[in-house]
Amino acid sequence: MDKEAIRKYFQGVLKQNEDLSVAVAAIMTLLEVLKKHNATTVQELDSAFGEAILIMKNCDQPITAISSACNLFQRFITLGQLDNIGNDKDFKKTMETRGHYFLQRLTKARGIIVEQACSFVADGCRILTHSKSRVVLQTLIEAAKTKRFQVFVTMSSPDNSGENMYRRLVENGIDCKLILDSSIGYMMEQVDIVMLGAEGVVESGGIINKIGTYTLAMCAKELKKPVYILTECIKFTRTYPLNQRDLPNEFKFLSSKLKNDLSKEHPLVDYTPPSYITLLFTDIGIFTPSAVSDELIKLYL
Protein backbone atom coordinates (compact mmCIF):
# COMPACT_ATOMS: atom_id res chain seq x y z
CA MET A 1 0.00 0.00 0.00
CA ASP A 2 1.30 3.45 -0.84
CA LYS A 3 1.05 6.39 1.56
CA GLU A 4 -2.16 7.77 0.10
CA ALA A 5 -3.86 4.36 0.18
CA ILE A 6 -2.98 3.94 3.86
CA ARG A 7 -4.29 7.40 4.69
CA LYS A 8 -7.55 6.82 2.81
CA TYR A 9 -8.07 3.41 4.40
CA PHE A 10 -7.54 4.74 7.93
CA GLN A 11 -9.78 7.77 7.43
CA GLY A 12 -12.37 5.64 5.65
CA VAL A 13 -12.61 3.19 8.54
CA LEU A 14 -13.21 6.05 10.98
CA LYS A 15 -15.78 7.69 8.70
CA GLN A 16 -17.77 4.48 8.22
CA ASN A 17 -18.27 3.89 11.94
CA GLU A 18 -18.66 6.82 14.33
CA ASP A 19 -18.48 4.51 17.34
CA LEU A 20 -15.15 2.98 16.32
CA SER A 21 -12.21 4.20 18.40
CA VAL A 22 -9.08 5.58 16.78
CA ALA A 23 -7.06 2.75 18.40
CA VAL A 24 -9.17 0.06 16.71
CA ALA A 25 -9.04 1.88 13.36
CA ALA A 26 -5.24 2.02 13.65
CA ILE A 27 -5.04 -1.74 14.27
CA MET A 28 -7.34 -2.45 11.32
CA THR A 29 -5.09 -0.31 9.14
CA LEU A 30 -1.95 -2.17 10.23
CA LEU A 31 -3.68 -5.46 9.47
CA GLU A 32 -4.48 -4.20 5.98
CA VAL A 33 -0.82 -3.20 5.52
CA LEU A 34 0.24 -6.66 6.73
CA LYS A 35 -2.16 -8.32 4.30
CA LYS A 36 -1.10 -6.33 1.22
CA HIS A 37 2.64 -5.80 1.82
CA ASN A 38 4.97 -8.08 -0.15
CA ALA A 39 7.39 -8.48 2.75
CA THR A 40 9.75 -11.44 3.02
CA THR A 41 11.14 -10.66 6.47
CA VAL A 42 9.86 -9.38 9.80
CA GLN A 43 12.22 -6.41 9.47
CA GLU A 44 10.56 -5.32 6.23
CA LEU A 45 7.16 -5.47 7.87
CA ASP A 46 8.41 -3.49 10.85
CA SER A 47 9.57 -0.79 8.47
CA ALA A 48 6.20 -0.80 6.67
CA PHE A 49 4.37 -0.57 9.99
CA GLY A 50 6.54 2.34 11.06
CA GLU A 51 5.67 4.24 7.89
CA ALA A 52 1.95 3.47 8.26
CA ILE A 53 1.94 4.63 11.89
CA LEU A 54 3.60 7.89 10.90
CA ILE A 55 0.95 8.45 8.22
CA MET A 56 -1.86 7.83 10.72
CA LYS A 57 -0.28 10.22 13.20
CA ASN A 58 -0.44 12.90 10.52
CA CYS A 59 -4.21 12.53 10.03
CA ASP A 60 -5.22 14.96 12.81
CA GLN A 61 -6.40 12.17 15.09
CA PRO A 62 -5.52 11.57 18.79
CA ILE A 63 -1.93 10.40 18.65
CA THR A 64 -1.81 9.02 22.21
CA ALA A 65 -4.18 6.16 21.39
CA ILE A 66 -2.57 5.47 18.02
CA SER A 67 0.91 5.18 19.56
CA SER A 68 -0.03 2.86 22.42
CA ALA A 69 -2.31 0.65 20.30
CA CYS A 70 0.22 0.20 17.51
CA ASN A 71 3.08 -0.53 19.92
CA LEU A 72 1.12 -3.27 21.66
CA PHE A 73 -0.10 -4.70 18.34
CA GLN A 74 3.44 -4.95 16.94
CA ARG A 75 4.69 -6.63 20.11
CA PHE A 76 1.81 -9.10 20.18
CA ILE A 77 2.05 -10.35 16.60
CA THR A 78 5.81 -10.92 16.90
CA LEU A 79 5.74 -12.59 20.33
CA GLY A 80 7.93 -15.66 20.77
CA GLN A 81 10.29 -17.46 18.43
CA LEU A 82 11.06 -14.43 16.30
CA ASP A 83 13.92 -16.21 14.56
CA ASN A 84 11.63 -19.04 13.47
CA ILE A 85 9.01 -16.61 12.24
CA GLY A 86 11.59 -14.71 10.20
CA ASN A 87 12.79 -17.90 8.49
CA ASP A 88 9.35 -19.36 7.89
CA LYS A 89 7.96 -18.75 4.40
CA ASP A 90 4.51 -18.55 5.99
CA PHE A 91 5.53 -16.01 8.64
CA LYS A 92 3.04 -13.46 7.26
CA LYS A 93 0.20 -15.92 7.69
CA THR A 94 1.26 -16.54 11.29
CA MET A 95 1.38 -12.82 12.00
CA GLU A 96 -1.99 -12.23 10.31
CA THR A 97 -3.56 -14.93 12.50
CA ARG A 98 -2.15 -13.30 15.61
CA GLY A 99 -3.22 -9.88 14.39
CA HIS A 100 -6.83 -10.92 13.82
CA TYR A 101 -6.92 -12.57 17.25
CA PHE A 102 -5.62 -9.32 18.76
CA LEU A 103 -8.31 -7.30 16.97
CA GLN A 104 -11.00 -9.78 18.02
CA ARG A 105 -10.02 -9.37 21.67
CA LEU A 106 -9.95 -5.61 21.28
CA THR A 107 -13.45 -5.43 19.82
CA LYS A 108 -14.77 -7.24 22.91
CA ALA A 109 -12.94 -4.92 25.32
CA ARG A 110 -15.60 -2.20 25.44
CA GLY A 111 -18.32 -4.68 26.33
CA ILE A 112 -16.27 -6.02 29.24
CA ILE A 113 -15.72 -2.50 30.60
CA VAL A 114 -19.41 -1.64 30.21
CA GLU A 115 -20.44 -4.70 32.20
CA GLN A 116 -18.07 -3.80 35.04
CA ALA A 117 -18.92 -0.10 35.17
CA CYS A 118 -22.71 -0.50 35.01
CA SER A 119 -22.78 -1.87 38.55
CA PHE A 120 -21.30 1.43 39.79
CA VAL A 121 -24.20 3.41 38.34
CA ALA A 122 -26.80 3.48 41.10
CA ASP A 123 -30.49 4.06 40.56
CA GLY A 124 -31.23 7.77 40.99
CA CYS A 125 -27.61 8.90 40.90
CA ARG A 126 -26.29 11.98 39.11
CA ILE A 127 -23.28 11.57 36.84
CA LEU A 128 -20.91 14.16 35.42
CA THR A 129 -18.94 13.41 32.27
CA HIS A 130 -16.61 15.41 30.05
CA SER A 131 -16.29 15.52 26.26
CA LYS A 132 -17.35 12.41 24.33
CA SER A 133 -16.20 8.96 25.36
CA ARG A 134 -17.57 6.01 23.42
CA VAL A 135 -17.15 3.57 26.30
CA VAL A 136 -18.83 5.96 28.77
CA LEU A 137 -21.66 6.49 26.29
CA GLN A 138 -22.20 2.75 25.89
CA THR A 139 -22.06 2.25 29.67
CA LEU A 140 -24.73 4.87 30.29
CA ILE A 141 -26.95 3.50 27.52
CA GLU A 142 -26.67 0.00 28.97
CA ALA A 143 -27.26 1.17 32.55
CA ALA A 144 -30.34 3.13 31.46
CA LYS A 145 -32.06 -0.13 30.50
CA THR A 146 -32.57 -0.99 34.16
CA LYS A 147 -31.92 2.25 36.09
CA ARG A 148 -32.97 5.87 36.12
CA PHE A 149 -30.31 8.55 36.56
CA GLN A 150 -29.31 12.00 35.38
CA VAL A 151 -26.22 12.92 33.39
CA PHE A 152 -24.45 16.29 33.19
CA VAL A 153 -22.26 16.70 30.10
CA THR A 154 -19.77 19.53 29.66
CA MET A 155 -19.70 21.43 26.38
CA SER A 156 -16.00 20.51 26.12
CA SER A 157 -14.52 23.38 24.18
CA PRO A 158 -12.75 24.14 21.92
CA ASP A 159 -14.44 21.57 19.67
CA ASN A 160 -17.65 21.26 21.75
CA SER A 161 -17.50 17.47 21.53
CA GLY A 162 -19.81 17.31 24.56
CA GLU A 163 -22.68 18.41 22.33
CA ASN A 164 -22.34 15.16 20.38
CA MET A 165 -22.30 13.15 23.61
CA TYR A 166 -25.38 15.03 24.84
CA ARG A 167 -27.25 14.37 21.59
CA ARG A 168 -26.50 10.64 21.69
CA LEU A 169 -27.64 10.35 25.31
CA VAL A 170 -30.89 12.21 24.64
CA GLU A 171 -31.56 10.00 21.60
CA ASN A 172 -31.37 7.02 23.94
CA GLY A 173 -33.91 8.49 26.35
CA ILE A 174 -31.45 9.41 29.09
CA ASP A 175 -32.16 12.41 31.32
CA CYS A 176 -29.29 14.70 30.36
CA LYS A 177 -28.20 18.31 30.75
CA LEU A 178 -25.54 20.12 28.72
CA ILE A 179 -23.46 22.46 30.89
CA LEU A 180 -20.74 25.06 30.36
CA ASP A 181 -17.15 24.01 31.08
CA SER A 182 -16.88 26.96 33.44
CA SER A 183 -19.81 25.67 35.54
CA ILE A 184 -18.02 22.51 36.68
CA GLY A 185 -17.40 23.88 40.19
CA TYR A 186 -21.02 24.97 40.53
CA MET A 187 -22.43 21.64 39.30
CA MET A 188 -20.00 19.37 41.19
CA GLU A 189 -21.96 19.77 44.43
CA GLN A 190 -24.96 18.16 42.73
CA VAL A 191 -23.28 15.07 41.28
CA ASP A 192 -22.58 11.70 42.87
CA ILE A 193 -19.87 10.34 40.56
CA VAL A 194 -17.64 11.51 37.73
CA MET A 195 -17.28 9.08 34.81
CA LEU A 196 -14.67 9.76 32.13
CA GLY A 197 -12.90 8.13 29.23
CA ALA A 198 -9.19 8.52 28.44
CA GLU A 199 -7.02 8.97 25.38
CA GLY A 200 -4.14 7.35 27.22
CA VAL A 201 -3.19 5.90 30.61
CA VAL A 202 0.40 6.61 31.65
CA GLU A 203 2.73 4.54 33.83
CA SER A 204 1.91 6.43 37.02
CA GLY A 205 -1.79 5.58 36.67
CA GLY A 206 -2.65 9.11 35.58
CA ILE A 207 -4.46 9.80 32.32
CA ILE A 208 -4.14 11.90 29.21
CA ASN A 209 -7.55 13.16 28.16
CA LYS A 210 -9.50 16.08 26.69
CA ILE A 211 -8.40 19.48 27.98
CA GLY A 212 -10.34 20.34 31.10
CA THR A 213 -10.19 16.84 32.60
CA TYR A 214 -7.50 17.91 35.07
CA THR A 215 -9.61 20.84 36.28
CA LEU A 216 -12.67 18.63 36.62
CA ALA A 217 -10.75 15.95 38.56
CA MET A 218 -9.25 18.49 40.96
CA CYS A 219 -12.70 19.90 41.65
CA ALA A 220 -14.12 16.40 42.20
CA LYS A 221 -11.41 15.52 44.72
CA GLU A 222 -11.95 18.74 46.66
CA LEU A 223 -15.64 17.89 46.98
CA LYS A 224 -14.92 14.18 47.63
CA LYS A 225 -16.62 12.87 44.49
CA PRO A 226 -15.26 9.59 43.05
CA VAL A 227 -13.65 9.81 39.61
CA TYR A 228 -13.99 6.66 37.50
CA ILE A 229 -11.98 6.20 34.31
CA LEU A 230 -13.29 3.81 31.66
CA THR A 231 -10.65 2.79 29.11
CA GLU A 232 -9.26 -0.15 27.17
CA CYS A 233 -5.88 -1.52 28.25
CA ILE A 234 -4.65 -0.89 24.72
CA LYS A 235 -4.44 2.76 25.74
CA PHE A 236 -1.85 2.03 28.43
CA THR A 237 1.27 3.85 27.28
CA ARG A 238 4.88 3.83 28.44
CA THR A 239 4.97 7.51 29.25
CA TYR A 240 5.68 9.04 32.66
CA PRO A 241 4.81 12.76 32.70
CA LEU A 242 5.33 14.66 35.94
CA ASN A 243 3.41 17.75 34.84
CA GLN A 244 1.67 19.29 31.84
CA ARG A 245 4.93 20.38 30.22
CA ASP A 246 6.16 16.78 30.18
CA LEU A 247 3.48 15.75 27.68
CA PRO A 248 4.99 15.48 24.18
CA ASN A 249 3.75 18.18 21.81
CA GLU A 250 2.49 15.52 19.39
CA PHE A 251 0.07 14.39 22.11
CA LYS A 252 -1.16 17.91 22.86
CA PHE A 253 -1.66 19.34 19.37
CA LEU A 254 -3.07 18.16 16.05
CA SER A 255 -0.39 17.14 13.59
CA SER A 256 -1.44 19.97 11.27
CA LYS A 257 -0.60 22.48 14.03
CA LEU A 258 2.85 21.19 14.95
CA LYS A 259 4.55 23.33 12.30
CA ASN A 260 2.92 26.48 13.68
CA ASP A 261 4.04 28.63 16.58
CA LEU A 262 2.72 26.41 19.38
CA SER A 263 2.78 29.26 21.87
CA LYS A 264 -0.25 30.58 20.00
CA GLU A 265 -2.03 27.21 19.84
CA HIS A 266 -4.28 25.75 22.53
CA PRO A 267 -3.53 22.19 23.72
CA LEU A 268 -6.31 19.67 23.15
CA VAL A 269 -5.45 17.37 26.06
CA ASP A 270 -4.09 17.63 29.57
CA TYR A 271 -2.55 15.27 32.11
CA THR A 272 -4.49 14.25 35.22
CA PRO A 273 -2.24 12.81 37.99
CA PRO A 274 -3.22 9.51 39.65
CA SER A 275 -4.00 11.20 42.96
CA TYR A 276 -7.21 12.59 41.42
CA ILE A 277 -8.43 9.23 40.10
CA THR A 278 -10.44 6.74 42.18
CA LEU A 279 -10.61 3.66 39.92
CA LEU A 280 -9.83 2.61 36.37
CA PHE A 281 -12.23 0.20 34.65
CA THR A 282 -10.44 -1.75 31.92
CA ASP A 283 -10.96 -4.92 29.92
CA ILE A 284 -8.35 -6.67 32.07
CA GLY A 285 -9.87 -5.66 35.40
CA ILE A 286 -10.67 -2.82 37.75
CA PHE A 287 -7.57 -1.13 39.14
CA THR A 288 -6.46 1.62 41.42
CA PRO A 289 -3.99 3.98 39.69
CA SER A 290 -1.07 2.46 41.63
CA ALA A 291 -1.64 -0.91 39.92
CA VAL A 292 -1.21 0.43 36.37
CA SER A 293 2.59 0.16 36.30
CA ASP A 294 2.42 -3.56 37.14
CA GLU A 295 -0.15 -4.14 34.41
CA LEU A 296 2.00 -2.26 31.90
CA ILE A 297 4.91 -4.56 32.68
CA LYS A 298 2.68 -7.59 32.00
CA LEU A 299 1.41 -6.09 28.73
CA TYR A 300 4.90 -5.37 27.41
CA LEU A 301 6.59 -8.58 28.54
C-alpha positions in Angstrom: 0.0 0.0 0.0 1.3 3.4 -0.8 1.0 6.4 1.6 -2.2 7.8 0.1 -3.9 4.4 0.2 -3.0 3.9 3.9 -4.3 7.4 4.7 -7.5 6.8 2.8 -8.1 3.4 4.4 -7.5 4.7 7.9 -9.8 7.8 7.4 -12.4 5.6 5.6 -12.6 3.2 8.5 -13.2 6.1 11.0 -15.8 7.7 8.7 -17.8 4.5 8.2 -18.3 3.9 11.9 -18.7 6.8 14.3 -18.5 4.5 17.3 -15.1 3.0 16.3 -12.2 4.2 18.4 -9.1 5.6 16.8 -7.1 2.8 18.4 -9.2 0.1 16.7 -9.0 1.9 13.4 -5.2 2.0 13.6 -5.0 -1.7 14.3 -7.3 -2.5 11.3 -5.1 -0.3 9.1 -1.9 -2.2 10.2 -3.7 -5.5 9.5 -4.5 -4.2 6.0 -0.8 -3.2 5.5 0.2 -6.7 6.7 -2.2 -8.3 4.3 -1.1 -6.3 1.2 2.6 -5.8 1.8 5.0 -8.1 -0.2 7.4 -8.5 2.7 9.8 -11.4 3.0 11.1 -10.7 6.5 9.9 -9.4 9.8 12.2 -6.4 9.5 10.6 -5.3 6.2 7.2 -5.5 7.9 8.4 -3.5 10.9 9.6 -0.8 8.5 6.2 -0.8 6.7 4.4 -0.6 10.0 6.5 2.3 11.1 5.7 4.2 7.9 2.0 3.5 8.3 1.9 4.6 11.9 3.6 7.9 10.9 1.0 8.4 8.2 -1.9 7.8 10.7 -0.3 10.2 13.2 -0.4 12.9 10.5 -4.2 12.5 10.0 -5.2 15.0 12.8 -6.4 12.2 15.1 -5.5 11.6 18.8 -1.9 10.4 18.7 -1.8 9.0 22.2 -4.2 6.2 21.4 -2.6 5.5 18.0 0.9 5.2 19.6 0.0 2.9 22.4 -2.3 0.7 20.3 0.2 0.2 17.5 3.1 -0.5 19.9 1.1 -3.3 21.7 -0.1 -4.7 18.3 3.4 -5.0 16.9 4.7 -6.6 20.1 1.8 -9.1 20.2 2.0 -10.3 16.6 5.8 -10.9 16.9 5.7 -12.6 20.3 7.9 -15.7 20.8 10.3 -17.5 18.4 11.1 -14.4 16.3 13.9 -16.2 14.6 11.6 -19.0 13.5 9.0 -16.6 12.2 11.6 -14.7 10.2 12.8 -17.9 8.5 9.4 -19.4 7.9 8.0 -18.8 4.4 4.5 -18.5 6.0 5.5 -16.0 8.6 3.0 -13.5 7.3 0.2 -15.9 7.7 1.3 -16.5 11.3 1.4 -12.8 12.0 -2.0 -12.2 10.3 -3.6 -14.9 12.5 -2.1 -13.3 15.6 -3.2 -9.9 14.4 -6.8 -10.9 13.8 -6.9 -12.6 17.2 -5.6 -9.3 18.8 -8.3 -7.3 17.0 -11.0 -9.8 18.0 -10.0 -9.4 21.7 -10.0 -5.6 21.3 -13.5 -5.4 19.8 -14.8 -7.2 22.9 -12.9 -4.9 25.3 -15.6 -2.2 25.4 -18.3 -4.7 26.3 -16.3 -6.0 29.2 -15.7 -2.5 30.6 -19.4 -1.6 30.2 -20.4 -4.7 32.2 -18.1 -3.8 35.0 -18.9 -0.1 35.2 -22.7 -0.5 35.0 -22.8 -1.9 38.5 -21.3 1.4 39.8 -24.2 3.4 38.3 -26.8 3.5 41.1 -30.5 4.1 40.6 -31.2 7.8 41.0 -27.6 8.9 40.9 -26.3 12.0 39.1 -23.3 11.6 36.8 -20.9 14.2 35.4 -18.9 13.4 32.3 -16.6 15.4 30.0 -16.3 15.5 26.3 -17.4 12.4 24.3 -16.2 9.0 25.4 -17.6 6.0 23.4 -17.1 3.6 26.3 -18.8 6.0 28.8 -21.7 6.5 26.3 -22.2 2.8 25.9 -22.1 2.2 29.7 -24.7 4.9 30.3 -26.9 3.5 27.5 -26.7 0.0 29.0 -27.3 1.2 32.6 -30.3 3.1 31.5 -32.1 -0.1 30.5 -32.6 -1.0 34.2 -31.9 2.2 36.1 -33.0 5.9 36.1 -30.3 8.5 36.6 -29.3 12.0 35.4 -26.2 12.9 33.4 -24.4 16.3 33.2 -22.3 16.7 30.1 -19.8 19.5 29.7 -19.7 21.4 26.4 -16.0 20.5 26.1 -14.5 23.4 24.2 -12.7 24.1 21.9 -14.4 21.6 19.7 -17.6 21.3 21.8 -17.5 17.5 21.5 -19.8 17.3 24.6 -22.7 18.4 22.3 -22.3 15.2 20.4 -22.3 13.2 23.6 -25.4 15.0 24.8 -27.2 14.4 21.6 -26.5 10.6 21.7 -27.6 10.4 25.3 -30.9 12.2 24.6 -31.6 10.0 21.6 -31.4 7.0 23.9 -33.9 8.5 26.3 -31.5 9.4 29.1 -32.2 12.4 31.3 -29.3 14.7 30.4 -28.2 18.3 30.7 -25.5 20.1 28.7 -23.5 22.5 30.9 -20.7 25.1 30.4 -17.1 24.0 31.1 -16.9 27.0 33.4 -19.8 25.7 35.5 -18.0 22.5 36.7 -17.4 23.9 40.2 -21.0 25.0 40.5 -22.4 21.6 39.3 -20.0 19.4 41.2 -22.0 19.8 44.4 -25.0 18.2 42.7 -23.3 15.1 41.3 -22.6 11.7 42.9 -19.9 10.3 40.6 -17.6 11.5 37.7 -17.3 9.1 34.8 -14.7 9.8 32.1 -12.9 8.1 29.2 -9.2 8.5 28.4 -7.0 9.0 25.4 -4.1 7.4 27.2 -3.2 5.9 30.6 0.4 6.6 31.7 2.7 4.5 33.8 1.9 6.4 37.0 -1.8 5.6 36.7 -2.6 9.1 35.6 -4.5 9.8 32.3 -4.1 11.9 29.2 -7.6 13.2 28.2 -9.5 16.1 26.7 -8.4 19.5 28.0 -10.3 20.3 31.1 -10.2 16.8 32.6 -7.5 17.9 35.1 -9.6 20.8 36.3 -12.7 18.6 36.6 -10.8 15.9 38.6 -9.3 18.5 41.0 -12.7 19.9 41.7 -14.1 16.4 42.2 -11.4 15.5 44.7 -11.9 18.7 46.7 -15.6 17.9 47.0 -14.9 14.2 47.6 -16.6 12.9 44.5 -15.3 9.6 43.1 -13.7 9.8 39.6 -14.0 6.7 37.5 -12.0 6.2 34.3 -13.3 3.8 31.7 -10.6 2.8 29.1 -9.3 -0.2 27.2 -5.9 -1.5 28.3 -4.6 -0.9 24.7 -4.4 2.8 25.7 -1.8 2.0 28.4 1.3 3.9 27.3 4.9 3.8 28.4 5.0 7.5 29.2 5.7 9.0 32.7 4.8 12.8 32.7 5.3 14.7 35.9 3.4 17.7 34.8 1.7 19.3 31.8 4.9 20.4 30.2 6.2 16.8 30.2 3.5 15.8 27.7 5.0 15.5 24.2 3.7 18.2 21.8 2.5 15.5 19.4 0.1 14.4 22.1 -1.2 17.9 22.9 -1.7 19.3 19.4 -3.1 18.2 16.1 -0.4 17.1 13.6 -1.4 20.0 11.3 -0.6 22.5 14.0 2.8 21.2 14.9 4.6 23.3 12.3 2.9 26.5 13.7 4.0 28.6 16.6 2.7 26.4 19.4 2.8 29.3 21.9 -0.2 30.6 20.0 -2.0 27.2 19.8 -4.3 25.8 22.5 -3.5 22.2 23.7 -6.3 19.7 23.2 -5.4 17.4 26.1 -4.1 17.6 29.6 -2.5 15.3 32.1 -4.5 14.2 35.2 -2.2 12.8 38.0 -3.2 9.5 39.7 -4.0 11.2 43.0 -7.2 12.6 41.4 -8.4 9.2 40.1 -10.4 6.7 42.2 -10.6 3.7 39.9 -9.8 2.6 36.4 -12.2 0.2 34.7 -10.4 -1.8 31.9 -11.0 -4.9 29.9 -8.3 -6.7 32.1 -9.9 -5.7 35.4 -10.7 -2.8 37.7 -7.6 -1.1 39.1 -6.5 1.6 41.4 -4.0 4.0 39.7 -1.1 2.5 41.6 -1.6 -0.9 39.9 -1.2 0.4 36.4 2.6 0.2 36.3 2.4 -3.6 37.1 -0.1 -4.1 34.4 2.0 -2.3 31.9 4.9 -4.6 32.7 2.7 -7.6 32.0 1.4 -6.1 28.7 4.9 -5.4 27.4 6.6 -8.6 28.5 
